[in-house]
Amino acid sequence: MAQATFYTLDTIGDEAKERFVAQLIHSKVSQRQRVLVLAESQEQAEQYDEILWQLPSDHFVPHNLIGEGPSQGTPAIIAWGEIPQNISHRHVVINLSGKPLQPPFRIQQIIELVPVHKEQREKARDNYRHYRQQQCNLANVVAVLEPDTETEGNHG
């Protein structure tokens, strides 16, 4: 059964979302988990690709956009649209698409964000209800930023 974890952005604000997601990706990859970041658009996917390239060298995350990089993939892959069927097994999906993932779930953990903005928060609540109906294990966590991972390096 999949675990759906909802991170509320109340304490860090919506403007820190990108930094928080980068920290989440780094944390999961550091734990030897394979991550799929599901963006809402190609533009957003490319934005996160650039954010990950800008992390300090001690927080570098091997990653690529879907369809690029080695055939076996990298620890973190950034995609948009539907979850690709031909993607290698991923432990975690960080869902930024705004739409809930559809069963069957082939992943261990789904991560969703709960923005401060009222309209986006309502979408997150809809996703929560969806995962509850799918009998996922649900958790709510307050998002917290690590103080030392400012984006300052360049790896490309």
C-alpha positions as CSV (number, residue, x, y, z in Angstrom):
1,M,0.0,0.0,0.0
2,A,1.4,3.4,-1.0
3,Q,2.2,6.1,1.6
4,A,0.9,9.6,0.6
5,T,2.7,12.3,2.5
6,F,1.3,15.9,2.4
7,Y,3.8,18.7,3.2
8,T,2.1,21.9,4.3
9,L,3.9,25.0,3.2
10,D,2.4,27.2,5.9
11,T,5.7,27.9,7.8
12,I,7.9,28.4,4.8
13,G,5.4,30.0,2.3
14,D,4.6,29.2,-1.3
15,E,7.7,31.2,-2.5
16,A,10.1,28.7,-0.9
17,K,8.4,25.7,-2.6
18,E,11.2,25.2,-5.1
19,R,13.9,25.2,-2.5
20,F,12.0,22.8,-0.3
21,V,11.4,20.4,-3.2
22,A,15.1,20.5,-4.1
23,Q,15.9,19.6,-0.4
24,L,13.4,16.8,-0.5
25,I,14.9,15.4,-3.7
26,H,18.4,15.6,-2.2
27,S,17.2,13.9,1.0
28,K,15.5,11.0,-0.7
29,V,18.4,10.4,-3.1
30,S,20.8,10.5,-0.1
31,Q,18.7,7.7,1.4
32,R,19.3,5.7,-1.8
33,Q,15.8,6.1,-3.0
34,R,15.0,6.6,-6.7
35,V,12.8,9.7,-7.2
36,L,10.4,10.8,-9.9
37,V,9.5,14.4,-9.9
38,L,6.2,14.8,-11.8
39,A,5.9,18.4,-12.9
40,E,2.7,20.1,-14.2
41,S,4.4,21.1,-17.5
42,Q,7.7,20.9,-19.4
43,E,8.5,24.4,-18.4
44,Q,8.2,23.6,-14.7
45,A,10.2,20.4,-15.3
46,E,13.0,22.4,-16.9
47,Q,12.8,24.9,-14.0
48,Y,13.5,22.1,-11.5
49,D,16.2,20.7,-13.7
50,E,17.9,24.1,-13.5
51,I,17.3,24.4,-9.7
52,L,19.0,21.0,-9.1
53,W,22.0,22.1,-11.2
54,Q,22.4,25.2,-9.0
55,L,22.6,23.2,-5.7
56,P,26.0,23.4,-3.9
57,S,28.4,20.7,-4.9
58,D,27.9,18.9,-1.5
59,H,24.2,18.6,-2.3
60,F,24.5,17.6,-6.0
61,V,21.7,15.3,-7.1
62,P,22.3,13.1,-10.2
63,H,19.2,13.8,-12.3
64,N,17.9,14.3,-15.8
65,L,14.7,15.2,-17.6
66,I,12.7,12.3,-18.9
67,G,14.1,10.9,-22.2
68,E,17.6,12.3,-21.5
69,G,20.6,10.7,-19.8
70,P,21.5,7.1,-19.4
71,S,19.1,4.3,-20.4
72,Q,18.8,3.0,-16.9
73,G,18.0,6.5,-15.6
74,T,19.5,8.5,-12.8
75,P,18.5,8.6,-9.1
76,A,16.2,11.5,-9.9
77,I,14.1,11.9,-13.0
78,I,12.0,14.9,-13.8
79,A,8.9,14.3,-16.0
80,W,5.7,16.0,-16.9
81,G,2.2,14.8,-18.0
82,E,1.4,11.2,-17.1
83,I,3.8,9.0,-15.3
84,P,5.8,7.2,-18.1
85,Q,5.1,3.5,-18.3
86,N,8.6,2.6,-19.4
87,I,10.4,4.3,-16.5
88,S,12.5,2.1,-14.2
89,H,11.1,1.5,-10.7
90,R,10.9,4.6,-8.5
91,H,10.5,4.5,-4.7
92,V,9.1,8.1,-4.5
93,V,7.0,10.3,-6.7
94,I,7.1,14.0,-5.8
95,N,3.8,15.1,-7.5
96,L,3.8,18.7,-8.5
97,S,1.3,18.2,-11.3
98,G,-1.7,19.3,-9.2
99,K,-3.6,16.1,-10.1
100,P,-3.6,13.0,-8.0
101,L,-1.8,9.9,-9.2
102,Q,-4.1,7.2,-10.5
103,P,-4.0,3.6,-9.3
104,P,-2.5,1.1,-9.5
105,F,0.3,2.6,-7.5
106,R,3.7,1.0,-8.3
107,I,5.6,3.3,-5.9
108,Q,6.1,3.2,-2.2
109,Q,5.7,6.9,-1.4
110,I,3.7,9.8,-3.0
111,I,4.7,13.2,-1.9
112,E,2.3,16.1,-2.3
113,L,2.6,19.8,-1.3
114,V,-0.2,21.8,0.4
115,P,0.4,25.4,-0.7
116,V,-0.7,28.4,1.3
117,H,-2.6,29.9,-1.6
118,K,-6.3,29.1,-1.1
119,E,-7.2,27.8,-4.5
120,Q,-4.1,25.5,-4.7
121,R,-4.8,24.3,-1.2
122,E,-8.3,23.2,-2.2
123,K,-6.7,21.1,-5.0
124,A,-4.4,19.5,-2.4
125,R,-7.4,18.7,-0.3
126,D,-9.1,17.0,-3.3
127,N,-5.9,14.9,-3.8
128,Y,-5.9,14.0,-0.1
129,R,-9.5,12.7,-0.4
130,H,-8.6,10.8,-3.6
131,Y,-5.7,9.0,-1.9
132,R,-7.9,8.3,1.2
133,Q,-10.5,6.6,-1.2
134,Q,-7.6,4.6,-2.7
135,Q,-6.8,3.4,0.9
136,C,-3.3,4.9,0.9
137,N,-1.6,5.4,4.2
138,L,-1.8,9.2,4.8
139,A,0.5,11.6,6.6
140,N,0.6,15.3,7.1
141,V,4.0,17.0,7.7
142,V,4.9,20.6,8.2
143,A,7.5,21.6,5.6
144,V,10.8,22.9,7.1
145,L,13.8,24.3,5.2
146,E,17.3,23.2,6.0
147,P,19.3,26.5,6.6
148,D,22.5,25.5,4.8
149,T,21.4,24.4,1.3
150,E,21.1,27.7,-0.5
151,T,21.5,27.4,-4.3
152,E,24.9,28.7,-5.0
153,G,26.9,26.1,-6.9
154,N,26.9,25.4,-10.6
155,H,27.5,21.9,-12.0
156,G,26.8,22.4,-15.6
